[in-house]
Amino acid sequence: MAIYEINGGTPLSGTVTISGAKNAAVAILPAALLVKGQCRIENVPDISDVRILLEMLRGMGARIEQPEAGVVVMDCTDVGFCQPDSVLVKKLRASYYLMGVLLSRYGRSLVALPGGCSFASRPIDQHIKGFKALGAAVTETDEYVSMEPGPNGLCGNRVSLDVVSVGATVNIMLAATLLPGQTVIENAAKEPHIVDLANFLNTMGARISGAGTDTVKIRGVEALQGGTYAIIPDQIEAGTYIAAVAATGGDVLVKNVIPKHMECITSKLEEMGAEITNYDDSIRIRSSGKLCGTTVKTRPYPGFPTDMQAQICVCMALAGGTSRLTESVYETRFFGYCTELESMGAYIQVEGKTATVYGKESLHGATVRARDLRAGAALVIAGLAAEGVTRVENIHYVERGYERLIEKLTALGAKIRRVEEY
């Protein structure tokens, strides 16, 4: 078992380069199954979620090469219909995107129910609603979802989502890409990685418009052809490093970002007292480590992202005064890390969807356990800011979404190492 051992209390300084977006990569790589021809996908993050997904796609018959760091070359021309490995599917939440991909390319699908972080049930009812609207006959069991054409066949249709769902928006886009007719998704999610997926598919010959708005239109095409595409920078990875500097103090230039995507995060940290300077493709953050309280409510993009909830909570725990943090997407997310922060000296009261955070001058080191990806990132930030030594367990969650975390933090002056324990 590996842990992170952190000697905290050191301000961060220097330059960090952000990797490709995890949430875009885990949608774009399955989407390559829709392409007849070779796809060269660049800026692919080297994280465990991507490695699992590539193993899954290889098992389905995709020819995959990785000629250099951050580059995946994939040819799925000769891939026939098959069921993805259920053991691998259960390790990765985003494996449910194979449902839409297989339905689009082969007209049928058989995929095990996915795994991933367990901070919320995250049902796929909106995905199923979309597939049924496209004409699929869906059978659900406790283990699998299978689909085949319904009595009227598969074709485009209008789908109005009951709630804004990133996963459902992506899956319906994928399913509709090769189906005849036009599909319209109403109340669609607007996240940057949805726009990135649409741009990838359009580069390969799809006809998708409206991505990034609440109405996405997909006019089905007969086939997609190969091409080259670079994944956008990771908004949440960038936000995590920015939050770390705000909490510890320091001066860091965060490179390879899209500042527009970061405004929902940086505006709150500015409000708390950090100094933010935006450039064309980078952001500089300077912080004395002395922050003031604020109020945050997570919302779908362009609101404050739920995936940054835990990280900003650490900043609140070190800020003067009282802060309030309301979770409107996954209300059980607080239980993945608040108790761990309290063991480090934080004072947090959770009532339903809201956490009230009473700021403290400092935190102290402790042994803590990550319970999901972003909770683990928050505990790393807390360890960097705390006095003494922090040991973070269950780091496999963190490594699902952060490429070369130790290397990047060490280059900024952090005293952190990965320790193998038996």
Number of C-alpha atoms within 10 A of each C-alpha: 10 14 20 19 20 26 19 24 23 17 22 27 19 14 17 19 15 25 25 25 24 27 25 23 27 24 25 26 22 24 24 28 27 26 23 17 18 18 22 19 22 20 19 24 26 20 17 19 24 21 13 18 22 21 14 21 23 16 15 18 17 20 17 18 13 13 9 9 11 16 18 18 18 24 20 22 18 12 16 14 16 15 17 21 15 17 12 17 22 18 18 21 18 22 26 24 26 26 28 28 27 26 28 27 22 14 19 21 24 21 23 24 21 20 16 17 16 14 17 12 9 13 8 14 12 21 23 23 18 26 27 18 19 28 19 25 19 18 12 12 9 7 11 13 17 18 23 19 19 13 9 10 12 25 20 22 22 14 23 17 19 12 12 20 21 18 21 26 25 24 27 30 31 29 30 32 32 26 24 18 16 18 26 22 23 19 18 27 28 22 21 23 27 24 21 23 26 26 21 22 26 15 16 22 18 23 18 23 17 16 25 19 15 14 17 22 20 28 19 22 16 11 15 20 17 21 17 13 19 17 24 25 26 26 26 24 25 26 26 23 24 28 26 29 27 34 32 26 23 21 21 22 21 22 20 19 25 20 19 14 18 20 16 18 23 24 14 16 27 18 14 21 18 26 17 16 14 18 13 11 13 20 21 17 25 21 26 16 21 17 25 21 22 20 15 20 17 20 16 16 17 18 14 21 22 22 20 21 22 25 28 25 28 28 31 30 30 28 26 18 15 17 21 19 22 21 21 14 19 15 15 14 22 24 13 21 24 24 17 21 26 16 15 22 18 25 17 22 15 15 10 11 16 17 19 19 27 19 24 16 13 16 25 20 23 22 17 22 20 22 22 21 24 28 28 26 28 27 28 29 26 33 34 30 32 25 19 15 19 26 21 24 20 18 21 17 21 25 18 22 24 27 19 13 19 16 13 17 21 13 15 20 14 22 19 22 17 15 12 9 7 5
